[in-house]
């Protein structure tokens, strides 16, 4: 699969028996920027797997399907037992985004 085919491809995850999709697109970036005030700080916290950042990212993903969801709602949905699986989901979504950046840098 070419990196260009990965653009905006979401990674499925399940929370409270409901299926969602995590992808890094403009909606996700805007939600993270709104919560953090600085998208770079949001990504720094995601790289460090800070709980606030995980909650914010999952909120951004869920908000696509449910405009009325709040950060507190998402915080109530998340359990400690979800953190490992969500960490893997976040890493996969980030990895799907990174090849395109590398491809553009290499001029392919």
matplotlib code that plots the C-alpha trace (Angstrom):
import matplotlib.pyplot as plt

x = [0.0, 1.3, 1.5, -0.9, -3.5, -3.3, -4.4, -7.3, -7.7, -9.2, -8.3, -11.4, -11.7, -14.5, -15.7, -18.7, -19.7, -19.8, -17.6, -15.7, -12.9, -9.8, -8.2, -6.1, -8.0, -9.0, -11.9, -9.5, -6.9, -9.6, -11.0, -7.6, -6.6, -9.8, -9.2, -5.5, -5.2, -2.1, -2.0, 1.7, 1.1, -1.6, 0.7, 3.5, 1.1, -0.1, 3.5, 3.9, 0.6, -0.8, -4.3, -5.7, -4.5, -5.9, -9.3, -9.2, -8.3, -11.0, -13.4, -12.5, -13.1, -16.4, -17.7, -17.7, -20.6, -22.1, -22.1, -23.5, -20.8, -18.7, -15.2, -16.7, -18.9, -15.8, -13.9, -16.7, -16.6, -12.9, -11.5, -7.9, -8.4, -9.0, -5.6, -3.4, -5.7, -6.3, -2.6, -2.1, -4.9, -3.4, 0.0, -1.5, -3.4, -0.2, 1.7, -0.9, -0.3, 3.5, 4.3, 2.7, 4.8, 7.9, 6.9, 6.4, 9.8, 11.5, 9.7, 8.2]
y = [0.0, 3.4, 6.1, 8.3, 5.6, 5.9, 9.5, 10.0, 6.3, 5.8, 3.2, 1.5, 1.3, 0.2, 2.0, 0.9, -1.6, 1.0, 1.3, 4.5, 5.5, 7.5, 9.5, 12.6, 15.0, 18.7, 17.9, 16.2, 19.0, 21.6, 19.9, 19.3, 23.0, 24.1, 22.1, 22.8, 26.2, 24.9, 21.9, 21.4, 21.0, 18.5, 16.4, 16.7, 15.4, 12.6, 11.5, 11.4, 9.4, 11.9, 11.0, 14.4, 14.1, 10.6, 11.8, 14.9, 12.8, 10.2, 13.0, 14.4, 11.0, 10.5, 14.0, 13.2, 10.8, 12.6, 16.3, 16.5, 14.5, 16.4, 15.8, 14.7, 12.2, 10.7, 10.7, 8.7, 6.2, 5.6, 3.2, 2.3, -1.0, 0.9, 2.8, 0.1, -0.6, 3.1, 3.7, 1.2, 2.7, 6.2, 4.8, 3.2, 6.4, 8.4, 5.9, 6.1, 9.9, 9.8, 8.0, 10.7, 13.3, 11.2, 10.7, 14.5, 15.2, 12.6, 14.1, 10.9]
z = [0.0, -0.9, 1.7, -0.4, 0.1, 3.8, 3.8, 6.2, 6.6, 10.1, 12.6, 14.2, 17.9, 20.3, 23.4, 25.5, 22.8, 20.1, 17.1, 16.2, 13.9, 14.8, 12.1, 12.0, 9.8, 10.0, 12.4, 14.8, 14.5, 15.1, 18.2, 19.7, 19.0, 20.6, 23.8, 24.0, 22.4, 20.7, 18.4, 19.0, 22.7, 22.0, 19.9, 22.5, 25.2, 22.9, 22.3, 26.0, 26.4, 28.8, 29.9, 29.1, 25.5, 25.1, 26.4, 24.1, 21.0, 21.7, 22.3, 18.8, 17.2, 18.9, 18.2, 14.5, 15.3, 18.2, 18.1, 21.7, 23.4, 26.0, 27.3, 30.6, 28.8, 27.1, 30.4, 31.9, 29.1, 29.4, 31.9, 32.9, 31.1, 27.8, 27.9, 26.4, 23.4, 22.9, 23.0, 20.2, 18.2, 18.5, 17.4, 14.4, 13.4, 13.8, 11.7, 9.0, 8.9, 9.0, 5.7, 3.7, 5.4, 4.7, 1.1, 0.6, 2.1, -0.2, -3.2, -4.3]

ax = plt.figure().add_subplot(projection="3d")
ax.plot(x, y, z, "-o")
ax.set_aspect("equal")
plt.show()
